[in-house]
């Protein structure tokens, strides 16, 4: 319900938005003859209908607080929000996912919008992520995702004559009905994430390969594998693959993995030339930079950090200040990711693990800390995609899974992801998609040794194709931005190769 404007120029708007996926399957699978005269056996697979919501994400330009509830097996979404002044805006995305084994399509779109009088003071829109309007017979094939963008805002230039004398309640409802595809649906573009999974044989085939050891040869273990992250099953690339190139926002990226929430993690790989993403050593990073200042202090290993002279671990590694690496990446985001592209980017967390196992140091002040968590996992050849501590899971808005401390949804790669790609410490390896011929930073702490040089170090990828250490005040290491694309992102063309990369509209 939206309380309309009144003459005190105060708007108390409570929006009740309820979306129901109404499921009706009228198919004749119920009667099966028991007199089949066939040699061998026949199995009629179980019919599963499962169209539902996933991944509610508010957009980064919201100006108001809200509450939301998912119910009825994630087929109903209700949200309430107060829009209190002209110019207030509430926008979010929500995925509709077909996890059944029956192709679906939109059979009806039930929606009530604004009256002509309400349109004088408010704007309301509902589109797909690519900006197009949902229409009857839009397909939702098995395994595919559609992302809806919902926007409700009060106009900024409202005049006194347009204000209501009393509060008025308004209910906005959007009720799409998905039914079994009868063969007449309109095919929409492929999702980036589901396309990748399909081209790699499907989830079951990927999972059946197991997870390769971090130091296992990339010449025999190449392709896509899986490991659990804090969202679910994550599918990551390994070795010298050449089907993980994508152009987004007129920038070339390499696909690192499909996160457990269905989003796609990508790493900067230069700018396109004639629609191609041919790798150039000098084109694979945005700039050279220090990782941080104040060499010799444990706080400096963090992507964000606390007090250098604190006497507790918590105060040392609280997220109060930005590392130099974060400052530079945030500035690049401001200058290179336009406002339209922003809605495609998910608030999936980045892990900058600062955990320490007992016996390897305290992580406080300028004391010796031999190994932070990522180094210990390297020694045991056991990289992970989970992140042990919530404070090290960097997000912008999400404070349930992440820390909510980022300004923008951008960071860089971590050492576990580098090791899983096939790069290791002892042997130079150029047969890995993350190899560029240049040194570049990860966001993973290594150690604070407090020797004569006061060496504080973070993991980096070397020019020879190994993973090594870089002192935080070295200024000749590159920065490669990493972002996450939402689950419903569509591709308009391409096959993922360097000469014909996927293109995200």
C-alpha positions in Angstrom: 0.0 0.0 0.0 1.3 3.4 -0.9 0.2 6.3 1.2 0.0 9.2 -1.3 1.3 12.8 -0.8 -0.4 15.2 1.5 -0.1 19.0 1.9 2.5 18.7 4.6 4.7 17.4 1.8 5.2 14.2 3.6 4.7 10.9 1.9 4.1 7.7 3.9 4.1 5.1 1.2 3.7 1.5 2.0 3.9 -0.6 -1.0 2.4 -4.1 -1.0 3.7 -6.0 -4.0 2.6 -9.5 -4.2 3.7 -11.8 -7.0 2.3 -15.3 -7.3 3.4 -18.0 -9.7 0.2 -19.8 -10.4 0.9 -23.3 -11.5 -1.5 -25.4 -13.6 -0.4 -28.3 -15.7 -2.9 -29.8 -18.0 -1.0 -32.6 -19.5 -2.1 -36.2 -20.1 0.6 -38.1 -18.3 -1.7 -39.7 -15.8 -2.9 -42.7 -17.8 -0.2 -45.2 -18.8 -1.1 -48.5 -20.5 0.1 -51.6 -18.7 -0.1 -53.6 -21.9 2.9 -52.2 -23.7 4.4 -54.9 -25.9 8.0 -53.8 -26.1 11.2 -55.6 -25.5 13.2 -54.3 -22.5 11.8 -51.7 -20.1 10.5 -48.2 -20.2 10.5 -45.6 -17.5 8.3 -42.5 -17.4 10.4 -40.0 -15.6 8.8 -38.0 -12.8 7.2 -34.8 -13.9 8.4 -31.9 -11.8 6.9 -28.4 -11.9 9.0 -25.9 -10.0 8.8 -22.2 -11.0 9.7 -19.9 -8.1 11.5 -16.8 -6.9 15.2 -16.5 -5.9 17.7 -13.8 -5.2 15.9 -10.7 -4.1 18.4 -7.8 -4.3 17.7 -4.2 -3.7 19.5 -1.8 -6.1 22.3 0.4 -4.9 20.4 3.8 -5.4 17.7 3.1 -2.9 16.9 5.9 -0.5 14.4 4.2 1.9 14.1 1.3 4.2 11.8 -1.7 3.6 10.7 -5.1 4.7 10.0 -8.1 2.5 8.7 -11.6 2.8 9.0 -14.6 0.6 6.3 -17.3 1.2 4.3 -20.1 -0.4 7.4 -22.1 -1.4 9.0 -18.9 -2.7 6.1 -18.2 -5.2 4.9 -15.1 -3.3 6.8 -11.9 -2.6 5.4 -9.1 -0.4 7.2 -5.9 0.4 6.4 -2.8 2.4 8.3 0.5 2.0 7.8 4.1 3.2 8.5 6.8 0.6 8.6 9.9 2.7 9.6 12.8 0.4 9.8 13.8 -3.2 12.6 12.0 -5.0 12.5 8.9 -2.8 13.1 5.7 -4.8 12.8 1.9 -4.1 14.1 -0.5 -6.7 15.0 -4.2 -6.6 15.5 -7.2 -8.8 14.0 -10.7 -8.3 14.8 -13.9 -10.2 12.1 -16.3 -11.5 13.7 -19.7 -11.9 12.5 -22.8 -13.6 14.1 -25.7 -11.6 11.6 -28.3 -12.8 11.8 -30.5 -15.8 9.0 -28.9 -17.9 9.5 -25.9 -20.1 7.3 -23.0 -19.1 6.0 -19.8 -20.6 4.1 -16.7 -19.4 0.4 -17.4 -20.1 -1.0 -14.4 -18.4 0.3 -11.1 -16.9 -1.9 -9.7 -14.2 -0.9 -6.2 -13.1 -2.5 -3.0 -11.9 -0.5 0.1 -12.3 -1.0 3.8 -11.4 -4.1 5.9 -12.2 -3.6 9.0 -14.2 -3.8 11.1 -11.0 -1.2 8.9 -9.3 1.1 9.2 -12.3 1.3 12.9 -11.6 3.3 12.3 -8.5 4.7 8.7 -8.8 6.6 6.5 -11.3 6.1 2.7 -11.3 7.7 0.3 -13.7 8.3 -3.5 -14.1 10.7 -4.8 -16.7 13.1 -7.6 -17.4 16.7 -6.9 -16.5 17.5 -6.0 -20.1 14.9 -3.3 -20.0 12.3 -5.1 -22.2 8.6 -5.5 -21.1 7.3 -9.0 -20.1 4.8 -10.3 -22.7 2.5 -13.3 -22.9 4.3 -16.4 -24.3 7.7 -15.4 -23.1 9.6 -18.7 -22.6 11.1 -19.9 -19.4 12.9 -23.1 -20.4 14.1 -25.8 -18.0 17.1 -24.4 -16.0 16.6 -20.9 -17.2 16.2 -17.7 -15.2 14.4 -14.4 -15.8 15.3 -11.3 -13.7 12.6 -8.7 -13.1 13.4 -5.1 -12.2 10.7 -3.3 -10.1 10.9 0.4 -9.5 8.6 2.7 -7.5 9.5 6.3 -6.8 8.0 9.7 -6.1 8.8 12.4 -8.5 11.3 15.0 -7.4 9.5 18.0 -8.9 6.1 17.7 -7.3 4.2 21.0 -6.8 1.9 22.0 -3.9 -1.1 21.7 -6.2 -0.4 18.1 -6.8 -0.3 17.1 -3.1 -3.2 15.2 -1.6 -5.0 16.6 1.4 -5.0 13.2 3.1 -3.0 10.0 3.0 -4.2 7.6 0.3 -3.4 3.9 0.2 -2.4 2.2 -3.0 -1.8 -1.5 -3.7 0.4 -2.5 -6.6 0.1 -6.1 -7.7 1.9 -8.0 -10.4 0.7 -11.6 -10.9 2.3 -13.4 -13.8 1.1 -16.9 -14.5 3.5 -19.5 -15.8 2.1 -22.6 -17.6 3.5 -25.5 -19.5 5.1 -24.3 -22.8 2.7 -25.5 -25.6 5.3 -25.0 -28.3 4.2 -21.5 -29.2 6.4 -19.6 -26.8 8.7 -16.7 -27.8 12.3 -17.7 -27.2 14.3 -15.2 -25.2 18.1 -15.0 -25.1 20.1 -17.5 -23.1 21.2 -16.8 -19.5 25.0 -16.4 -19.3 25.3 -18.7 -16.2 23.0 -21.5 -17.5 24.6 -21.4 -21.0 28.1 -21.9 -19.4 26.8 -24.9 -17.3 25.2 -26.5 -20.4 28.3 -26.1 -22.5 30.3 -27.9 -19.8 28.0 -30.9 -19.8 25.5 -29.9 -17.1 25.8 -29.8 -13.4 25.8 -33.6 -12.9 28.6 -34.1 -15.3 30.7 -31.4 -13.8 30.1 -32.7 -10.3 31.0 -36.3 -11.3 34.6 -35.2 -12.1 35.3 -34.3 -8.4 37.6 -31.5 -7.4 41.2 -31.5 -8.5 44.1 -31.0 -6.1 45.5 -27.5 -6.1 48.9 -28.7 -7.4 47.5 -31.3 -9.8 48.6 -30.9 -13.4 46.4 -28.5 -15.4 47.3 -30.4 -18.6 45.1 -33.3 -17.5 42.6 -31.5 -15.3 41.2 -28.8 -17.6 37.6 -27.4 -17.8 34.9 -26.8 -15.2 34.8 -28.3 -11.7 32.8 -27.6 -8.6 33.3 -26.8 -4.9 30.9 -25.5 -2.2 30.8 -21.9 -1.3 28.6 -20.2 1.3 25.7 -20.0 -1.1 25.8 -23.5 -2.5 27.6 -25.4 -5.3 30.0 -23.2 -7.2 31.3 -24.2 -10.7 34.8 -22.9 -11.5 37.1 -22.9 -14.5 40.6 -24.5 -14.4 43.5 -24.5 -16.9 43.8 -22.9 -20.3 40.2 -22.7 -21.2 39.1 -20.5 -24.1 35.3 -20.4 -23.7 35.1 -18.0 -20.7 35.4 -14.6 -22.4 32.6 -12.0 -22.1 32.1 -8.4 -23.0 30.1 -6.5 -20.4 29.8 -2.7 -20.3 32.2 -2.6 -23.3 34.9 -4.2 -21.3 36.5 -7.6 -21.7 36.3 -10.0 -18.8 37.3 -13.6 -18.0 34.7 -15.8 -16.3 36.1 -17.2 -13.1 33.2 -19.2 -11.8 29.4 -19.5 -11.3 28.8 -18.7 -7.6 26.6 -20.9 -5.5 23.8 -18.4 -5.8 23.9 -18.6 -9.6 25.7 -15.3 -10.2 28.7 -15.2 -12.5 32.1 -14.0 -11.2 34.2 -12.2 -13.8 37.7 -10.7 -13.8 38.9 -7.7 -15.8 40.7 -8.6 -19.0 41.1 -5.3 -21.0 39.1 -3.6 -23.6 37.7 -5.1 -26.8 39.2 -4.5 -30.2 36.8 -5.0 -33.2 34.6 -7.1 -30.9 37.4 -9.4 -29.9 39.1 -9.9 -26.5 42.6 -10.9 -27.6 44.7 -10.9 -24.5 47.5 -8.3 -24.3 49.8 -8.3 -21.4 49.5 -4.6 -20.8 45.7 -4.7 -21.3 44.9 -7.2 -18.6 44.9 -4.8 -15.6 43.7 -1.3 -15.0 46.9 0.1 -13.3 49.9 -0.7 -11.1 49.5 0.2 -7.5 50.6 -0.4 -4.0 48.3 -2.7 -2.0 48.5 -0.6 1.1 50.6 1.6 3.3 52.2 1.1 6.7 54.4 -1.9 6.1 55.1 -3.9 9.2 51.6 -3.8 10.7 49.1 -6.7 10.6 46.2 -4.3 9.9 47.7 -3.5 6.5 47.0 -7.0 5.0 43.3 -6.3 4.9 41.3 -5.1 1.9 39.8 -2.9 4.6 41.4 -2.6 8.0 41.2 -1.2 11.5 43.7 0.3 14.0 47.4 -0.3 13.4 48.3 0.0 17.1 45.2 -1.8 18.5 45.8 -4.4 21.3 43.1 -6.9 20.1 42.6 -8.9 16.9 39.1 -7.5 16.5 40.2 -3.9 16.7 43.1 -4.5 14.3 40.9 -6.1 11.6 37.7 -4.2 11.9 36.6 -2.6 8.6 37.2 1.1 9.2 39.5 2.2 6.5 40.1 1.4 2.8 43.3 -0.2 1.6 45.0 1.6 -1.4 43.9 -1.3 -3.6 40.2 -0.7 -2.6 40.5 3.0 -3.1 41.8 2.6 -6.6 39.2 -0.1 -7.5 36.4 2.1 -6.2 37.6 5.0 -8.3 37.7 2.8 -11.4 34.2 1.6 -10.7 32.9 5.2 -10.4 34.6 6.1 -13.7 33.9 3.0 -15.8 30.6 1.3 -14.7 27.7 3.3 -15.9 24.4 3.7 -14.1 22.6 1.3 -16.4 25.2 -1.4 -16.0 25.0 -1.1 -12.3 21.7 -3.0 -12.1 23.3 -6.1 -13.7 25.9 -6.4 -10.9 25.1 -8.6 -7.9 26.0 -7.9 -4.3 27.6 -11.4 -4.0 30.5 -11.3 -1.4 34.2 -11.2 -2.0 36.4 -13.1 0.5 39.5 -11.5 2.0 40.1 -14.1 4.7 42.1 -12.8 7.6 41.6 -15.8 9.9 44.7 -17.3 11.7 45.1 -20.8 13.0 46.4 -21.3 16.5 50.2 -21.1 16.8 50.9 -18.9 13.8 50.6 -15.5 15.4 48.2 -13.1 16.9 47.5 -10.7 13.9 47.8 -7.7 16.3 49.9 -4.6 16.0 53.3 -5.2 14.5 53.7 -8.7 16.0 54.9 -11.6 13.9 52.1 -13.4 12.1 53.7 -16.2 10.1 50.7 -17.4 8.2 47.2 -16.1 7.6 44.5 -18.6 6.6 45.1 -18.6 2.8 48.8 -19.6 3.3 47.9 -22.5 5.5 45.4 -23.7 2.9 48.1 -23.5 0.3 50.5 -25.6 2.4 47.8 -28.3 2.7 46.8 -28.0 -1.0 43.3 -27.4 0.2 41.8 -24.1 -1.3 38.2 -23.4 -0.4 35.4 -21.2 -1.8 33.8 -20.6 1.6 34.8 -17.7 3.7 35.4 -18.5 7.4 34.5 -15.1 8.9 31.6 -12.9 8.1 33.6 -9.7 8.6 35.9 -10.9 5.7 32.9 -11.4 3.3 32.8 -8.0 1.6 29.4 -6.8 0.4 27.6 -3.5 -0.1 24.0 -4.0 1.2 23.8 -7.6 2.3 24.5 -7.9 6.0 23.0 -11.4 6.3 25.8 -13.3 4.5 28.3 -10.5 4.1 29.6 -7.5 6.1 27.9 -4.7 4.2 31.1 -2.6 4.4 31.8 -2.0 0.6 30.9 1.3 -1.2 30.6 -0.5 -4.6 30.2 -4.2 -5.5 33.8 -4.6 -6.7 37.0 -6.1 -5.3 39.7 -8.4 -6.8 40.4 -12.1 -7.0 41.5 -14.1 -3.9 44.3 -16.7 -3.6 42.0 -19.7 -3.3 40.4 -18.9 -6.7 43.9 -18.5 -8.2 45.0 -21.9 -6.9 41.8 -23.6 -8.1 42.5 -22.2 -11.6 45.7 -24.3 -11.7 48.4 -21.7 -10.7 50.6 -22.9 -7.8 53.7 -21.7 -5.9 56.5 -23.9 -7.0 56.1 -24.3 -10.8 55.6 -21.6 -13.3 52.5 -22.3 -15.4 51.4 -20.3 -18.4 48.7 -22.8 -19.4 46.1 -21.2 -17.1 43.5 -18.6 -18.1 44.5 -16.4 -15.2 48.1 -16.1 -16.5 48.8 -12.7 -18.1 52.6 -12.3 -18.1 52.2 -9.6 -15.5 52.2 -9.4 -11.7 48.9 -8.6 -10.1 47.4 -8.5 -6.6 45.0 -10.8 -4.9 43.0 -9.7 -1.8 44.3 -12.6 0.4 46.7 -11.9 3.3 50.0 -13.9 3.6 52.0 -12.8 6.6 53.5 -10.1 8.7 57.1 -11.1 9.4 58.5 -8.1 11.2 62.0 -8.7 10.1 64.7 -6.1 9.3 62.6 -4.9 6.3 59.3 -5.0 8.3 57.8 -7.1 5.6 54.0 -7.3 5.4 52.8 -9.4 2.4 49.7 -10.3 0.4 49.4 -13.1 -2.2 49.9 -12.1 -5.8 50.2 -13.8 -9.2 53.7 -13.5 -10.7 54.7 -12.7 -14.2 56.0 -16.2 -14.7 52.7 -17.8 -13.8 53.1 -18.8 -10.1 51.4 -17.6 -7.0 53.8 -15.7 -4.7 54.0 -13.0 -2.2 54.1 -9.2 -2.7 55.1 -6.7 -0.1 52.1 -4.3 0.3 54.1 -1.2 -0.5 55.4 -2.6 -3.8 53.9 -0.3 -6.5 54.7 -2.4 -9.6 51.8 -4.9 -9.2 48.6 -4.7 -11.2 45.0 -4.4 -10.1 42.4 -6.5 -11.9 38.8 -5.6 -11.0 36.4 -8.5 -10.1 32.6 -8.2 -10.2 29.6 -10.6 -10.1 26.9 -10.5 -12.7 23.3 -11.4 -11.7 21.8 -14.8 -12.3 19.3 -13.5 -14.9 21.9 -11.7 -17.1 21.3 -12.5 -20.8 23.8 -12.9 -23.7 22.9 -11.5 -27.1 25.7 -13.2 -29.1 29.0 -15.1 -28.9 30.4 -18.5 -28.0 32.8 -17.4 -25.2 36.0 -17.6 -27.3 38.5 -14.6 -27.5 37.5 -14.0 -31.1 33.8 -14.3 -30.4 33.2 -13.5 -26.7 29.8 -13.6 -25.1 28.1 -10.2 -25.2 25.9 -9.1 -22.4 23.4 -6.5 -23.5 
